[in-house]
């Protein structure tokens, strides 16, 4: 397409890209998904249409001339998401680096700029392509102007000329404003004619041709109601057409020289893509351009097909360590540092090609290699592969490198780490996802981890932890299923009784689990005090119900009903559904790459959230038992680990002194704050001090402290002020943590784990306040997470080294549980205390509380 001008609607395409792609951020926490999607679309446009000129048009932030006509124009639009807002400035930086000009003008929209530029291009006899997801731009289609319309996301596009528009929408370009005048446009708050939709509008235009003809001939329209609407709202329809009509006379100069496209982009643009970790874009450019001509081109991967089990076994024996391996339903691939890839096609049915091998046979042919812990392996999501191979009778050993875990360390805020996405982000493309590409990804990641000083954390914490988690998942936690089932039946009976009592008070049956119906019963039928009613009804959350305690018997019953229903549905029924019938155990899945803080989470079921604040919740722990009657559970729990980490990181002398002397930290805090001896501290003083101690770790506000303790906000503010006077080192640490995070864009733990904090530079106050709280507590929480991981590795290693009949089976927050032979109870308890207290040297001692019992409840 020679001498073509492309004009992109920046606002439209950015929004499309943002909602089409998952939230992405680089290692510094800068959100990039919309910019990446925009650039990806731009690259595709250049590849498909080879334009000579390219420009981007933006809406101006202020009101436009259309607001002078209709003040409510575009009213009611949702606010731009916080994750998208900063990406507009980032896009401008990228476009500037690409030397692509951006245009905007006060009082006008991007549509008006595109309309003006397409007119100017036509006058120069230059064909124009307008890229947008806005239907208003259809009116600009002409002999030399087409619209590349993004129908859905950024991948489904359609290039429209006049004939294409008539086929798609049933109107000509000139009729687009008429259509909007009749039917309106909810996205822009253009009213149109009330009750007239697209079908009716198209029918009217088919009959009369223009809006004006419709309005001048209302009596010729079929339907008395429609006739009346046209007569009554004719002026509104004319205004709507005016609002939808694009101004093609914007006072802007189109500088073709400035719009001349440089392709491939200049080096500064490539550097920008690299810094934003959009390496997949670089992979779509000629190799000589992306490496600046000073690096050797990347060697093409040599691939060899293996068609016999003997050839597969010989191949594995000849590969140099480490060996990368992938296993999918249709192929097994292997590669080493030479990057020659060996592929075995796997049979999925009897119809598969003759050279394909049976997966079970292929795995067994290399079983010796897979189970050899002296042969290091490079994998993606190693734990999943371990469990898959276990179903084939193979125990995977020698897990040395997991690309998913490396990606997590490099960017802990990503939603997930699929291999194709990691390869794209590394600039390796996603077409090939075999073992050779895995080796290349490892090389890229290793370089990145070295730059960010994450290699030691990867080698000494995260990778050794994989084997520990695998063993814990395999061991499982025994459940007393009969007792659990009996309790479920008892809960069901109690729920039925509570429901009857609630119905009696409500004078009729209703859905107790429906917030709307419950609100109507409590606040309209029973006239209890309530807050403002919204579109969805009254709030009946726990805080509201707690505030109504004592005002009516139904409140206590509803609170108990909700607690019981939550326990029964989530925990009792949920656990019964996942008990392995073969061993009566729950084999939860521990997630190592989910939380931004570095904490381990668990799913199916989530054992991290077993409630402990209510008696009924604590009772659930009675159903978790040792694996046999002659065994016990040994439970070791770090004491106030986050406060100890805070003491170390802040260096506060008073806090350090309290822990070094083994004093009760909450009593010491209360004594310091109230200026009384420790033995004079009352229970209420200690309770308030405890709330402040733990609240400070999470950056609590006076509002949050008041809500948690029941004191006034004024008192809470005074308590916090007094706390910082008592522990000045803590205040200094918090202030410094926020200041450093604002400069660096991230925070780190003692072991170097990173947490990006783009929220610190958000325009929204709540987002910035959240970022400041995270800057204060993420290093503390993250260090505590690192410590518990080190403890898991140390305890598991010590148990294996001693060859004890004891197995680590669960980690919950700061707590480890070992299932051990009863006669080893004291030995295991001493081992756990020793190993956990020695994993990391702090300025204060790490303290561990150890208990034992047949059930988890007894062990606490």
C-alpha positions in Angstrom: 0.0 0.0 0.0 2.2 2.8 -1.3 2.2 6.3 0.2 -0.5 5.4 2.8 -1.2 7.4 5.9 -2.3 5.4 9.0 -3.9 7.3 11.9 -4.5 5.4 15.1 -7.1 6.3 17.7 -4.8 6.1 20.8 -7.5 6.2 23.4 -9.7 3.6 21.7 -6.9 1.1 20.9 -5.4 1.4 24.4 -8.7 0.6 26.1 -9.2 -2.4 23.7 -5.7 -3.7 24.5 -6.1 -3.2 28.2 -9.3 -5.3 28.4 -8.1 -7.8 25.9 -4.9 -8.8 27.7 -4.3 -9.9 31.3 -2.7 -7.3 33.6 1.0 -7.4 32.9 3.8 -5.5 34.6 7.6 -5.6 34.3 10.0 -6.5 37.1 9.7 -2.9 38.4 5.9 -3.2 38.7 5.2 -0.9 35.8 1.9 -1.9 34.2 2.4 -2.6 30.5 -0.4 -4.8 29.1 -2.2 -1.9 27.3 1.0 -0.5 25.8 2.1 -4.0 24.8 -1.2 -4.7 23.1 -1.1 -1.3 21.3 2.4 -1.9 20.1 1.6 -5.4 19.0 -1.3 -4.1 16.9 0.9 -1.3 15.5 3.5 -3.9 14.5 0.8 -6.0 12.7 -0.6 -2.9 10.9 2.9 -2.1 9.6 3.4 -5.7 8.5 0.1 -6.0 6.8 -0.3 -2.5 5.2 3.3 -1.1 5.0 2.3 2.5 5.5 4.6 5.4 4.5 3.2 7.7 7.3 1.8 7.0 10.7 0.4 9.2 13.5 -1.6 8.7 16.7 -4.5 10.8 17.7 -5.6 11.3 21.3 -8.7 12.7 23.0 -7.9 15.9 25.0 -8.6 15.6 28.8 -10.9 18.6 29.0 -14.4 19.2 27.7 -15.0 19.4 23.9 -17.2 21.7 21.8 -19.8 18.9 22.0 -20.2 19.7 25.7 -21.3 23.2 24.8 -24.1 21.6 22.9 -25.0 18.9 25.4 -23.6 19.2 28.9 -24.3 15.5 29.7 -22.3 14.3 26.7 -20.3 11.2 27.7 -21.6 11.5 31.2 -21.7 8.4 33.3 -18.5 6.8 31.8 -16.6 4.6 34.1 -13.4 6.0 35.5 -10.2 4.8 33.8 -8.8 1.8 35.8 -5.8 2.7 37.9 -3.8 0.0 36.1 -4.5 1.7 32.8 -4.2 5.4 33.7 -0.3 5.6 33.9 0.0 3.6 30.7 -1.1 6.5 28.5 2.0 8.5 29.5 4.1 5.4 29.0 2.7 4.9 25.5 3.6 8.5 24.7 7.2 7.7 25.8 7.3 4.6 23.6 5.9 6.5 20.6 8.4 9.3 21.1 11.2 6.8 21.1 9.7 5.3 17.8 9.5 8.9 16.4 5.8 8.5 15.8 4.0 11.9 16.3 1.0 12.2 18.7 -1.7 14.8 18.1 -4.4 16.2 20.4 -6.1 19.6 20.7 -8.1 21.1 23.4 -11.9 21.1 22.7 -11.6 18.2 20.2 -11.6 14.4 20.2 -9.4 11.9 18.4 -12.3 11.3 15.9 -12.1 14.9 14.8 -8.4 14.8 14.4 -8.7 11.6 12.3 -11.4 13.1 10.2 -9.3 16.2 9.6 -6.2 14.3 8.7 -8.1 11.9 6.4 -9.5 15.0 4.6 -6.0 16.5 4.3 -4.6 13.2 3.1 -7.3 13.0 0.4 -6.5 16.5 -0.8 -2.9 15.3 -1.3 -4.2 12.1 -3.0 -2.7 10.0 -0.2 -4.8 7.0 0.8 -5.7 6.9 4.5 -6.3 4.0 6.9 -8.0 4.9 10.3 -7.5 2.4 13.1 -10.2 2.6 15.8 -12.9 0.7 17.7 -15.3 3.7 17.6 -18.2 3.3 15.1 -18.4 7.1 14.8 -15.4 6.9 12.5 -17.4 4.9 9.9 -18.7 8.2 8.6 -15.2 9.0 7.4 -15.0 6.1 5.0 -14.6 7.4 1.4 -12.9 6.7 -1.9 -9.4 7.1 -0.4 -10.2 6.4 3.3 -10.8 3.1 4.9 -11.4 2.2 8.6 -9.6 -0.7 10.2 -12.2 -1.5 12.8 -11.3 -3.5 16.0 -14.5 -5.5 16.4 -13.3 -7.4 19.5 -10.1 -6.9 21.5 -7.2 -6.2 19.3 -7.1 -9.4 17.3 -10.5 -9.4 15.5 -10.3 -6.5 13.0 -12.1 -5.7 9.8 -10.9 -3.3 7.1 -14.0 -1.4 5.9 -14.7 0.5 2.7 -18.1 1.8 1.7 -19.3 -1.6 0.4 -18.0 -3.4 3.5 -19.8 -0.9 5.8 -23.1 -1.3 4.0 -22.7 -5.1 4.3 -21.8 -4.9 8.0 -24.0 -2.1 9.3 -26.7 -1.6 6.6 -25.8 2.1 6.2 -23.5 4.3 4.0 -20.8 6.4 5.6 -23.0 9.6 5.2 -25.8 7.9 7.1 -23.8 7.0 10.2 -24.6 10.4 12.0 -28.2 9.9 11.0 -28.2 6.5 12.6 -26.8 7.9 15.8 -29.3 10.7 15.7 -32.2 8.2 15.6 -30.9 5.5 18.0 -28.5 7.4 20.1 -25.3 6.0 21.6 -25.3 4.9 25.2 -21.5 4.8 25.4 -21.3 8.6 24.7 -24.6 9.4 26.4 -26.2 10.6 23.1 -29.9 10.3 23.7 -31.4 9.9 20.2 -35.1 9.1 20.0 -36.5 7.4 23.1 -37.4 3.8 22.5 -35.8 3.7 19.0 -33.2 1.0 18.7 -30.9 0.0 15.9 -33.4 -2.2 14.0 -36.0 0.6 13.9 -33.4 3.2 13.0 -32.2 1.2 10.1 -35.7 0.6 8.9 -36.4 4.4 9.0 -33.2 5.2 7.1 -34.0 2.6 4.6 -37.4 4.3 4.0 -36.4 8.0 4.3 -32.7 8.1 3.7 -31.8 10.8 6.2 -32.8 11.8 9.7 -34.1 15.1 8.4 -36.5 13.3 6.0 -37.7 11.2 8.9 -38.4 14.3 11.1 -40.1 16.1 8.2 -42.5 13.2 7.5 -43.6 11.7 10.9 -47.1 10.9 9.6 -45.7 8.6 7.0 -44.0 6.5 9.7 -45.9 3.3 10.7 -47.0 3.2 14.3 -48.8 5.9 16.3 -46.4 5.7 19.2 -43.3 6.1 17.0 -45.0 9.0 15.2 -45.6 10.7 18.5 -42.0 10.1 19.6 -40.6 11.7 16.4 -42.8 14.7 16.8 -42.0 15.2 20.5 -38.2 14.5 20.4 -37.3 15.8 16.9 -35.0 18.5 18.3 -33.3 15.9 20.5 -32.6 13.7 17.5 -31.1 16.7 15.6 -28.9 17.5 18.5 -27.9 13.8 18.7 -26.9 13.8 15.1 -24.9 17.0 15.6 -23.0 15.3 18.5 -22.2 12.3 16.4 -21.0 14.2 13.5 -17.2 14.4 13.2 -15.6 17.8 12.7 -13.2 17.6 9.8 -11.9 21.1 10.1 -9.8 20.9 13.3 -7.1 23.7 13.3 -4.1 21.3 13.1 -1.4 21.0 10.5 -0.6 17.6 9.2 3.2 17.4 8.8 3.8 14.5 6.5 7.5 14.7 7.0 7.1 14.3 10.8 4.7 11.3 10.2 7.2 9.5 7.9 7.5 6.0 9.4 10.9 4.7 10.4 10.8 0.9 10.1 12.4 -1.0 11.8 12.2 1.5 14.6 15.3 3.4 15.8 17.6 1.8 18.4 16.2 4.0 21.2 12.8 2.4 20.6 14.3 -1.0 20.8 16.0 -0.1 24.1 12.6 1.1 25.4 11.0 -2.2 24.5 13.8 -4.0 26.3 13.5 -1.9 29.4 9.7 -2.6 29.5 10.4 -6.3 28.9 8.5 -6.4 25.7 11.1 -8.6 24.1 8.5 -10.5 22.0 8.1 -7.3 19.9 11.9 -7.4 19.2 11.5 -10.9 18.0 9.1 -9.6 15.3 11.8 -7.4 13.8 14.8 -8.4 11.6 17.5 -10.0 13.7 20.2 -7.6 12.5 18.1 -4.7 13.7 17.4 -6.0 17.2 21.0 -7.0 18.0 22.4 -3.7 16.6 24.7 -5.7 14.3 27.3 -6.3 17.0 26.1 -9.7 18.1 26.1 -13.0 16.3 22.7 -14.0 15.1 20.9 -16.6 17.3 21.6 -20.1 16.0 18.7 -22.0 14.5 17.6 -24.9 16.7 18.5 -28.3 15.1 15.7 -30.7 15.7 15.8 -34.5 15.5 12.9 -36.9 15.6 13.3 -40.1 17.7 11.1 -43.0 16.5 12.2 -45.9 18.7 12.5 -46.5 22.4 16.1 -47.6 21.9 17.0 -44.3 20.2 15.3 -42.4 23.0 17.3 -44.2 25.7 20.6 -43.7 23.7 19.8 -40.0 23.3 19.3 -39.4 27.0 22.6 -41.2 27.8 24.4 -38.9 25.4 23.0 -35.5 26.6 25.2 -33.2 28.6 23.8 -31.9 31.9 21.7 -30.0 32.6 19.0 -31.4 30.4 15.8 -29.6 29.6 12.6 -31.7 29.3 9.0 -31.0 28.3 6.1 -33.5 28.3 2.8 -32.6 26.6 0.0 -34.9 25.5 1.5 -35.1 22.0 5.3 -34.9 22.5 8.3 -35.5 24.7 11.2 -33.2 24.0 14.8 -33.1 25.3 17.7 -30.7 24.9 21.0 -29.8 26.5 23.3 -26.8 26.2 24.1 -27.6 22.6 20.4 -26.7 21.9 19.9 -29.6 19.6 16.3 -30.7 20.4 15.2 -34.3 20.3 11.5 -35.0 19.9 9.4 -38.1 20.5 5.8 -38.0 19.1 3.4 -39.6 21.5 0.4 -41.6 20.6 -3.0 -40.3 21.8 -5.1 -42.8 19.9 -4.9 -45.8 17.7 -5.2 -43.5 14.7 -1.9 -41.7 15.4 1.0 -42.1 13.0 3.0 -45.3 13.2 6.2 -43.6 14.4 4.5 -42.2 17.5 5.4 -43.9 20.7 3.2 -44.9 23.7 3.7 -42.3 26.5 4.0 -44.9 29.2 6.6 -46.8 27.2 8.6 -43.7 26.4 8.7 -42.6 30.1 9.8 -46.0 31.3 12.5 -46.1 28.6 14.1 -43.1 30.3 13.1 -43.9 33.9 16.6 -44.2 35.1 17.4 -40.7 33.8 14.2 -39.2 35.3 14.9 -40.8 38.7 18.6 -39.9 38.8 19.1 -37.0 41.2 22.6 -36.6 39.9 21.2 -35.6 36.5 20.0 -31.9 36.8 16.9 -31.1 34.9 15.5 -27.8 33.5 11.7 -27.9 33.6 8.6 -25.7 33.6 6.2 -26.1 36.5 8.2 -29.1 37.8 5.8 -30.0 40.6 3.0 -30.7 38.0 5.4 -32.8 36.0 6.4 -34.7 39.1 2.8 -35.7 39.9 2.1 -36.6 36.3 5.1 -38.9 36.2 4.2 -40.4 39.5 0.9 -41.7 38.0 3.2 -43.6 35.5 5.2 -45.2 38.3 8.2 -42.8 37.9 9.6 -40.6 40.7 11.1 -37.5 39.2 14.4 -36.4 40.8 17.1 -33.9 40.0 14.8 -30.9 39.7 17.4 -28.1 39.2 15.7 -25.3 37.5 12.0 -24.3 37.1 11.4 -21.5 34.6 8.0 -20.7 36.3 9.6 -20.1 39.7 12.4 -18.0 38.1 9.7 -15.9 36.4 7.9 -15.5 39.7 11.0 -14.1 41.4 11.6 -11.7 38.5 8.0 -10.5 38.7 6.0 -11.6 41.7 2.9 -9.5 40.7 2.1 -11.4 37.5 -1.2 -13.3 37.5 0.3 -16.5 36.1 3.4 -17.8 34.3 2.4 -19.9 31.3 5.4 -21.0 29.2 4.2 -19.4 25.9 3.9 -16.0 27.7 7.3 -16.3 29.3 8.9 -17.1 25.9 7.1 -14.1 24.3 8.2 -11.7 27.1 11.8 -13.0 26.7 11.7 -12.2 23.0 11.9 -15.8 22.0 8.6 -16.2 20.3 5.9 -18.7 21.4 5.6 -20.8 18.3 8.1 -23.4 19.6 7.7 -24.5 23.3 10.0 -27.4 23.4 13.1 -28.2 25.5 15.5 -26.2 23.4 13.4 -23.0 23.9 13.3 -23.9 27.6 17.1 -23.8 27.7 17.1 -20.4 26.0 14.5 -19.1 28.4 16.7 -20.3 31.3 19.7 -18.4 29.9 17.6 -15.1 29.6 16.2 -15.6 33.1 19.5 -16.4 34.7 21.0 -13.2 33.3 18.0 -11.2 34.7 18.3 -12.8 38.1 22.0 -12.1 38.2 21.3 -8.4 37.4 18.7 -8.2 40.2 20.7 -10.2 42.7 18.1 -12.9 42.9 20.2 -15.9 42.0 21.0 -16.8 45.6 17.4 -16.6 46.7 16.5 -18.9 43.7 19.3 -21.4 44.4 19.1 -21.6 48.2 15.4 -21.0 48.9 13.0 -21.4 46.0 14.4 -24.4 44.2 15.2 -26.5 47.3 11.7 -25.8 48.5 10.2 -27.6 45.4 11.2 -31.0 46.7 9.9 -30.2 50.1 6.5 -29.2 48.8 6.3 -32.2 46.6 7.0 -34.5 49.6 4.3 -32.6 51.7 1.7 -32.9 48.9 2.5 -36.6 48.5 2.3 -37.3 52.3 -1.0 -35.5 52.8 -2.9 -34.9 56.0 -5.0 -37.6 57.5 -8.7 -36.6 58.1 -11.1 -38.3 60.5 -13.8 -38.4 57.8 -16.4 -40.1 60.0 -16.2 -37.5 62.7 -16.2 -34.8 59.9 -19.3 -36.3 58.3 -21.1 -36.6 61.7 -20.4 -33.0 62.4 -21.7 -32.0 59.0 -24.9 -33.7 59.8 -25.1 -32.0 63.2 -24.5 -28.6 61.5 -27.2 -29.4 59.0 -29.7 -30.1 61.9 -28.7 -26.9 63.7 -29.0 -24.9 60.5 -32.5 -26.2 59.9 -33.5 -25.3 63.5 -32.0 -21.8 63.2 -33.8 -21.3 59.9 -37.1 -22.1 61.5 -36.4 -19.7 64.3 -35.4 -16.9 61.9 -38.6 -17.5 59.8 -40.7 -17.3 63.0 -39.2 -13.9 63.8 -39.5 -12.8 60.2 -43.2 -14.0 60.1 -42.5 -15.9 56.9 -40.0 -17.8 54.9 -37.3 -16.1 52.8 -33.8 -16.8 51.4 -31.5 -16.1 54.4 -28.5 -16.3 52.2 -29.9 -13.4 50.0 -28.5 -10.1 51.1 -31.4 -8.3 49.4 -34.1 -10.4 51.1 -32.4 -10.4 54.5 -32.1 -6.6 54.3 -35.8 -6.2 53.6 -36.7 -8.4 56.5 -34.4 -6.7 59.0 -34.8 -3.1 58.0 -38.3 -2.9 56.5 -40.3 -5.6 58.1 -38.6 -5.5 61.6 -37.7 -1.7 61.3 -34.1 -2.2 62.7 -31.7 0.7 62.2 -29.9 0.7 58.9 -27.7 2.6 56.6 -28.5 4.0 53.2 -30.3 1.7 50.7 -28.4 1.3 47.4 -29.5 -0.2 44.1 -28.6 -3.6 45.3 -30.3 -3.2 48.7 -29.2 -2.7 52.3 -25.8 -3.8 53.5 -26.0 -6.9 55.8 -22.3 -7.6 56.1 -20.9 -8.9 59.4 -19.9 -5.4 60.6 -23.6 -4.3 60.2 -25.0 -7.3 62.0 -22.5 -7.0 64.9 -23.7 -3.5 65.4 -27.3 -4.7 65.7 -26.5 -7.3 68.4 -29.0 -7.1 71.3 -31.6 -5.2 69.3 -33.6 -8.3 68.2 -33.2 -12.0 68.8 -33.1 -12.6 65.0 -29.6 -10.9 64.8 -27.8 -13.5 66.9 -29.5 -16.3 65.0 -28.6 -14.9 61.6 -24.9 -14.4 62.7 -24.8 -18.0 64.0 -26.5 -19.2 60.8 -24.0 -17.5 58.6 -21.0 -18.8 60.6 -22.4 -22.4 60.5 -23.3 -22.2 56.8 -19.7 -21.0 56.0 -18.1 -23.7 58.0 -20.3 -26.4 56.6 -20.2 -25.5 52.9 -16.6 -24.3 52.7 -14.8 -26.6 55.1 -16.9 -29.6 56.1 -18.5 -30.3 52.7 -15.4 -28.9 50.9 -13.0 -31.2 52.7 -15.3 -34.3 52.4 -15.2 -33.7 48.6 -11.4 -33.8 48.4 -10.5 -36.6 50.8 -8.5 -39.3 49.0 -10.5 -42.5 49.5 -7.4 -44.6 49.3 -5.6 -43.2 52.4 -8.3 -41.0 53.9 -6.0 -38.0 53.5 -6.2 -34.5 52.0 -3.5 -33.9 49.5 -3.6 -30.1 49.2 -1.7 -28.4 46.4 0.9 -25.9 47.7 1.3 -22.8 45.4 4.8 -21.4 45.2 4.2 -18.7 42.6 1.0 -16.9 43.7 1.4 -14.4 46.5 3.3 -11.1 45.9 4.8 -11.3 49.4 6.5 -14.7 48.9 4.1 -16.6 51.2 3.1 -20.1 50.2 -0.6 -20.6 49.5 -2.6 -23.8 49.1 -5.6 -24.9 47.1 -8.0 -27.9 46.9 -8.5 -27.3 49.8 -7.1 -24.0 51.1 -5.7 -25.0 54.5 -4.2 -21.6 55.0 -7.7 -20.2 55.8 -8.9 -22.7 58.4 -10.7 -20.3 60.8 -9.1 -19.9 64.3 -10.9 -16.9 65.8 -14.2 -18.7 66.7 -14.7 -21.8 68.9 -16.5 -23.5 66.0 -13.7 -22.7 63.6 -11.0 -24.0 66.0 -13.1 -27.2 66.4 -12.4 -28.0 62.7 -8.8 -28.8 63.7 -10.0 -31.8 65.6 -10.7 -33.6 62.3 -7.0 -33.3 61.2 -5.3 -36.2 62.8 -2.0 -38.1 62.8 -1.7 -40.8 60.1 -2.0 -43.7 62.6 -3.1 -44.1 66.2 0.5 -44.7 67.3 1.6 -41.4 65.8 1.4 -37.7 66.8 1.4 -34.3 65.2 4.3 -32.1 66.3 3.4 -28.4 65.8 6.1 -25.8 65.8 5.1 -22.1 65.6 7.3 -19.0 65.3 6.5 -16.6 68.1 5.8 -13.1 66.8 8.1 -13.5 63.9 7.0 -10.4 62.1 7.6 -8.2 65.1 11.0 -9.7 65.5 11.8 -9.0 61.9 10.5 -5.4 62.4 12.9 -5.1 65.4 15.8 -6.3 63.2 15.0 -4.1 60.2 14.2 -1.0 62.2 17.1 -1.4 64.6 14.9 0.2 67.3 16.8 -0.2 70.6 13.7 -0.6 72.9 12.1 -3.2 70.7 15.4 -5.1 70.4 15.9 -5.0 74.1 12.5 -6.5 74.8 13.1 -9.5 72.6 16.6 -10.0 73.7 15.4 -10.2 77.3 12.6 -12.6 76.4 9.9 -10.2 77.6 6.3 -10.4 76.6 6.4 -7.8 73.8 2.8 -6.6 74.2 3.2 -6.1 78.0 6.5 -4.3 77.4 4.8 -2.1 74.8 1.9 -1.3 77.1 4.3 -0.5 79.9 6.3 1.9 77.8 3.3 3.6 76.3 1.4 4.1 79.6 4.5 4.7 81.6 3.9 2.0 84.2 5.9 -1.0 85.4 5.3 -4.2 83.4 3.6 -5.9 86.4 1.1 -3.0 86.5 -0.1 -3.5 83.0 -3.8 -4.4 82.8 -5.4 -6.8 80.5 -7.0 -3.9 78.5 -3.6 -2.1 78.2 -2.0 -5.3 76.9 -4.9 -5.9 74.5 -4.6 -2.4 73.0 -0.8 -2.7 72.8 -1.1 -6.0 71.0 -3.5 -4.4 68.4 -1.1 -1.6 67.8 2.0 -3.9 67.6 0.4 -6.1 64.9 -1.3 -3.2 63.3 1.9 -1.2 62.8 3.4 -4.1 60.8 0.5 -3.7 58.3 0.6 0.1 58.3 -2.6 0.5 60.2 -4.4 3.8 60.3 -6.1 5.4 63.2 -9.4 4.5 61.6 -8.4 0.8 61.3 -7.1 0.7 64.9 -10.3 2.3 66.2 -12.4 -0.3 64.3 -10.3 -3.2 65.6 -10.2 -2.1 69.2 -13.5 -0.3 69.7 -11.8 2.9 70.8 -12.4 6.3 69.2 -10.4 7.5 66.2 -8.9 10.3 68.4 -7.7 7.8 71.0 -6.4 5.6 68.2 -4.4 8.4 66.7 -3.0 9.2 70.1 -2.0 5.6 70.7 -0.2 5.4 67.3 1.6 8.7 68.0 2.6 7.4 71.5 3.7 4.1 69.9 6.1 5.9 67.6 7.4 8.0 70.5 8.1 4.7 72.3 9.7 3.1 69.3 11.3 6.0 67.3 13.4 3.5 65.3 10.2 2.0 63.9 8.9 5.3 62.8 12.2 6.2 61.1 12.2 2.8 59.4 8.7 3.2 58.1 9.4 6.6 56.7 12.6 5.5 55.1 11.0 2.4 53.6 8.3 4.5 51.8 10.9 7.1 50.6 13.2 4.4 49.2 10.4 2.6 47.6 9.2 5.8 45.8 12.8 6.2 44.4 13.4 2.6 43.5 9.9 1.5 42.5 10.1 -1.6 44.7 11.0 -3.0 48.1 13.1 -6.0 49.1 13.2 -8.5 51.9 16.4 -9.3 53.8 17.1 -12.1 51.4 16.6 -9.9 48.3 13.0 -10.8 47.3 11.5 -8.0 45.3 8.0 -6.5 45.5 7.2 -3.9 42.7 5.2 -0.9 43.9 3.7 1.0 40.9 0.9 2.1 43.2 3.2 4.7 44.9 3.0 6.9 41.8 -0.7 6.5 41.2 -2.8 9.6 40.9 -5.6 8.1 43.1 -5.0 8.7 46.8 -6.3 5.3 47.9 -3.9 3.6 45.5 -1.0 5.6 46.8 -1.9 5.0 50.4 -2.1 1.3 49.7 1.4 1.5 48.1 2.8 3.2 51.2 1.3 0.5 53.5 2.8 -2.2 51.3 6.2 -0.4 51.3 6.1 -0.6 55.1 5.0 -4.1 55.5 6.1 -6.1 52.4 9.7 -6.3 53.5 8.6 -7.5 56.9 6.0 -10.0 55.6 8.3 -11.1 52.8 11.2 -11.7 55.2 9.0 -13.7 57.5 7.9 -15.7 54.4 11.6 -16.3 53.5 12.3 -17.5 57.1 9.5 -20.0 57.1 10.6 -21.3 53.7 14.2 -21.7 55.1 12.7 -23.5 58.1 10.8 -25.9 55.9 14.0 -26.8 54.0 16.0 -27.1 57.2 13.5 -29.2 59.1 12.8 -31.5 56.2 16.6 -31.9 55.5 17.3 -32.7 59.2 14.5 -35.3 59.3 15.8 -37.0 56.2 19.4 -36.9 57.4 18.5 -38.5 60.7 16.3 -41.0 58.8 13.5 -40.4 61.2 10.0 -41.9 60.9 8.6 -38.3 60.7 7.4 -36.2 57.8 6.7 -32.6 57.3 3.0 -32.4 56.2 1.8 -28.8 56.5 2.9 -25.2 56.6 0.3 -22.6 57.7 1.5 -19.0 58.1 4.4 -19.2 60.7 3.6 -22.8 61.7 5.0 -26.2 60.6 3.4 -29.6 61.4 5.2 -32.9 61.4 3.6 -36.3 61.5 5.9 -38.5 63.6 6.0 -41.8 65.4 4.8 -41.2 69.0 8.1 -42.4 70.6 9.9 -39.7 68.5 7.8 -36.8 69.8 10.4 -35.2 72.0 13.2 -35.8 69.6 11.3 -34.3 66.7 10.2 -31.3 68.8 13.8 -30.6 69.8 14.9 -30.9 66.2 12.2 -28.6 64.9 13.0 -26.0 67.6 16.7 -26.1 66.9 16.4 -25.9 63.1 13.8 -23.2 63.0 15.5 -21.0 65.5 18.8 -21.1 63.6 17.8 -20.6 60.0 18.6 -16.8 59.9 20.7 -14.7 62.3 18.8 -11.5 63.4 19.6 -8.9 66.0 16.9 -10.6 68.1 16.5 -14.3 68.7 13.9 -16.3 66.8 11.6 -18.1 69.2 9.6 -21.2 68.5 6.7 -22.7 70.5 6.3 -26.5 70.1 3.3 -28.6 71.1 2.2 -32.1 70.2 -1.0 -34.2 70.1 -3.0 -36.7 68.1 -5.1 -34.0 66.5 -4.2 -30.6 65.2 -6.4 -29.1 67.8 -4.5 -30.9 70.6 -1.2 -29.9 69.1 -2.1 -26.2 69.4 
